[in-house]
């Protein structure tokens, strides 16, 4: 297995896997055009059709950004994530669960060893402009501006000094200002920012762009799996079996990822707010994971940039919000969280779980549950309740038997068609906090929704009652090795 501790080694590895990498040297405009191209090549997810699951892509000729490259879709395939993390795609949730339970803490290396600081641009220099230094794409022509969609935001609690890393919606607003959107109550960095702001102090923050896949995946864990004080970089080390290397920033008292392609150093300014679409007046932000373009926020926090450091000939990494890439980053950690929660309560009953593409990796979970004795009847619904506890943003949980492939939505729909009756097998749970980016989670849609972001969650029990199992045997085909007849299809 090739060693992958940065983005470049991951891309080189993908070049060795058929159908997993493609490159273009045709000039592309980062304003809407780049994402528009990849929509057809390999975005998948909840992107408007036509789209498909395709290879990762690197654009080497970016209009207005000489010597820069943009990689997109690196994680936009579960199969590709499996290659990159050296695990079977169906076992990724178990891999991440093990990594959380056995973290390897990050280590700090000297600045001289930090590849991310091979080139340094200070905000005090004449002509400094983050919009010229960073080829951040504008996903659609309606976007508020160019967005950093794969920026690993690293900051520390002003009181405890515990650190955390997450991905946020970051819009380049001026030559040295970036707006930062926080989902209310859902991110540890939001707690850090609020503490600093209450004290009237700026919060130092680094944004590392272009890192290895283990860091990107691990950064998407959320409470309760990784509570406040748990640094997800430890889970990234657990995934890769090697500590993540950090280094000290040059202009702020904070760390950044030493092998990142780009690092932005800055401070969240206390009580400073900006309208997200101040430069476009479009009323829109950017395409988000549910498949809709999010509305621009009227007043969100501001990062004042102090410096930008890069590797030589850096590679910008980006993703399309509604793409399969978001499903991988959000969904696989959620699967790990559900596995952990359910296995602690009822070991051996959860065979697997899949956070489906149609839910953007956040809204839908399919639980493959094993009923082996009569007393297991009803426990599948308890497992669904535990899934909601493991990840609060889940909206729908589908329960299927062990003979149904939870990763094949066609098979899940078959189970729903032949094993589900809505009057007895659908369990609605109204009035529960979910996620503000689902446009249906709004008081205009239902009297049970008292505030935007509240939803009626639901369990769809598509399992066969234990006492009826003998009536629901699937057709039994002969087990054999098909590669004897068609080796080219089963290598």
QUIQUI-V192200 format. One record per run of one state. SS is the DSSP state (2 for helix, 1 for strand, 0 for the rest). FROM is the first residue (numbers start at 1). TO is the last residue. If there is no record, write none. Layout:
((SS:FROM:TO) (SS:FROM:TO))
This chain:
((0:1:6) (2:7:14) (0:15:20) (1:21:24) (0:25:27) (1:28:28) (0:29:30) (1:31:31) (0:32:32) (2:33:41) (0:42:55) (1:56:59) (0:60:61) (1:62:62) (0:63:64) (1:65:65) (0:66:68) (1:69:72) (0:73:77) (2:78:85) (0:86:88) (2:89:101) (0:102:106) (1:107:108) (0:109:110) (2:111:113) (0:114:114) (2:115:117) (0:118:118) (1:119:122) (0:123:129) (2:130:133) (0:134:137) (1:138:138) (0:139:146) (1:147:148) (0:149:150) (1:151:156) (0:157:162) (1:163:167) (0:168:168) (1:169:172) (0:173:176) (1:177:181) (0:182:187) (2:188:198) (0:199:202) (1:203:209) (0:210:212) (2:213:218) (0:219:231) (2:232:240) (0:241:244) (1:245:248) (0:249:254) (1:255:257) (0:258:261) (1:262:274) (0:275:283) (1:284:287) (0:288:292) (1:293:295) (0:296:299) (1:300:310) (0:311:314) (1:315:318) (0:319:323) (2:324:345) (0:346:349) (1:350:354) (0:355:356) (2:357:359) (0:360:363) (1:364:369) (0:370:373) (2:374:376) (0:377:378) (2:379:390) (0:391:395) (1:396:401) (0:402:408) (2:409:419) (0:420:421) (2:422:425) (1:426:433) (0:434:453) (1:454:461) (0:462:465) (2:466:471) (0:472:481) (2:482:484) (0:485:486) (2:487:489) (0:490:491))
